[in-house]
Amino acid sequence: MSNLFKTTFQKRLASFGFAFKGVSTLFRTQPNARIHLVAMVFAIGMGFWLQINTTEWALVTLCIATVLAAEAFNSALEFLTDLVSPQHHELAGKTKDVAAAGVLLTACGTAACGLLIFGPKLWAVLF
């Protein structure tokens, strides 16, 4: 193996380490991310209990990943905004508000998808 390959491979491997460090930071520092994590566990449990099909699992998985990614992007923008604008600034506030809106919109879409997938199955089990 050439040294160039080893160096490139080591850099790629290190980039995964940085990404996992980011995941750890997200869940350690962001209460809303932990709420989304609890919702994820609940949705997965419901999926097993209600025996959703492969397509439904794909949609649930995509929704979970999208909400967690939105939360990560929001947190990254908040960290960066706090760095470049430690004092209150109207544009910094707008940046944080719009980033949070992205998470809210994603979570609302996910909730709608969850109702479409789980609602009829839950209705059939309960009534």
C-alpha positions as a printed Julia matrix, in Angstrom:
127×3 Matrix{Float64}:
   0.0    0.0    0.0
   1.34   3.4   -0.9
   1.81   6.09   1.71
  -0.57   8.33  -0.24
  -3.34   5.74   0.08
  -2.66   5.29   3.81
  -2.72   9.03   4.39
  -5.92   9.5    2.38
  -7.57   6.56   4.14
  -6.51   7.87   7.55
  -7.96  11.29   6.72
 -11.27   9.72   5.66
 -11.33   7.61   8.81
 -10.6   10.69  10.93
 -13.48  12.55   9.25
 -15.86   9.87  10.56
 -14.43  10.46  14.02
 -15.2   14.18  13.72
 -18.73  13.4   12.56
 -19.34  11.09  15.54
 -17.9   13.78  17.83
 -20.51  16.14  16.33
 -23.3   13.63  16.99
 -22.11  13.38  20.6
 -22.02  17.17  20.94
 -25.49  17.44  19.44
 -27.09  15.07  21.94
 -25.05  16.24  24.95
 -25.72  19.95  24.46
 -29.11  20.26  22.75
 -32.22  19.4   24.78
 -34.43  19.43  21.66
 -32.17  16.86  20.01
 -32.71  14.58  23.0
 -36.47  15.07  22.65
 -36.19  14.05  18.98
 -34.17  11.01  20.06
 -36.96   9.94  22.43
 -39.5   10.47  19.63
 -37.32   8.32  17.36
 -37.27   5.46  19.87
 -41.05   5.78  20.28
 -41.61   5.72  16.49
 -39.4    2.66  16.08
 -41.24   0.9   18.88
 -44.57   1.75  17.29
 -43.29   0.47  13.96
 -42.45  -2.92  15.45
 -45.68  -3.08  17.46
 -47.89  -2.15  14.5
 -45.82  -4.25  12.06
 -45.37  -1.57   9.43
 -44.23  -2.71   5.99
 -40.91  -2.07   4.25
 -42.1    1.06   2.45
 -43.44   2.47   5.7
 -40.15   1.67   7.44
 -38.31   3.5    4.67
 -40.51   6.57   5.17
 -40.16   6.47   8.96
 -36.38   6.11   8.64
 -36.2    9.0    6.18
 -38.33  11.18   8.46
 -36.17  10.38  11.49
 -32.95  11.11   9.61
 -34.35  14.36   8.21
 -35.46  15.7   11.61
 -32.14  14.78  13.25
 -30.21  16.35  10.37
 -32.33  19.51  10.59
 -31.63  19.66  14.33
 -27.9   19.25  13.66
 -27.89  22.02  11.01
 -29.86  24.28  13.34
 -27.43  23.66  16.19
 -24.43  24.27  13.94
 -25.91  27.61  12.82
 -26.61  28.55  16.44
 -23.02  27.73  17.47
 -21.64  29.73  14.55
 -23.99  32.65  15.16
 -22.96  32.78  18.83
 -19.31  32.81  17.73
 -19.58  35.65  15.23
 -22.18  37.68  17.13
 -21.72  37.24  20.89
 -23.77  40.38  21.54
 -27.4   40.58  20.51
 -27.84  41.54  16.88
 -31.12  41.59  14.96
 -29.72  39.56  12.04
 -28.2   36.99  14.4
 -31.62  36.56  15.98
 -33.26  36.18  12.6
 -30.67  33.57  11.61
 -31.42  31.51  14.7
 -35.18  31.92  14.26
 -35.15  30.79  10.63
 -32.9   27.82  11.43
 -35.3   26.81  14.21
 -38.19  27.21  11.76
 -36.49  24.66   9.52
 -36.54  22.13  12.34
 -40.16  22.95  13.15
 -41.27  22.55   9.52
 -39.4   19.26   9.23
 -40.9   17.98  12.48
 -44.41  18.96  11.34
 -43.95  17.1    8.06
 -42.65  14.11   9.96
 -45.63  14.21  12.33
 -48.0   14.27   9.34
 -46.19  11.29   7.8
 -46.39   9.5   11.15
 -50.13  10.09  11.35
 -50.59   8.71   7.84
 -48.55   5.6    8.62
 -49.47   4.9   12.23
 -52.93   6.47  12.45
 -54.96   3.87  10.52
 -53.04   0.96  12.07
 -53.48   2.34  15.57
 -57.17   2.99  14.9
 -57.63  -0.64  13.79
 -55.92  -1.96  16.92
 -57.79   0.3   19.36
 -61.27   0.28  17.81
